[in-house]
Amino acid sequence: MKTERFEDLDIWKKSIELYVDIFVVIENSGLKNDFSAKDQLKRATLSISNNIAEGFEYENNLQFVRFLRYSKGSAGEIRNMVTVFL
């Protein structure tokens, strides 16, 4: 069965859950008032779902894989920031 919409991808749904989780952590931590760090962490997290969606919309497996790699890079950025900041 072919997936017609990126919103149906489990990986996209999980990336949205991660964004919500990161938002909650930010608001309940010392980062709440660190606007620069908070903004960077939120943008990196949002980048994961954005890249999944954008890559999917090209309707080309090679392009999709390329954008999944960008998402993986953003996940590494998030892991680093969580380690440093939290």
Buried (B, 14 or more C-beta within 10 A) or exposed (E): EEEEEBEEBEEBBEBBEBBEEBBEBBEEBEBEEBEEBBEBBBEBBBBBBBBBBBBBEEEEEEBBEBBBEBBEBBBEBBEEBBEEBE
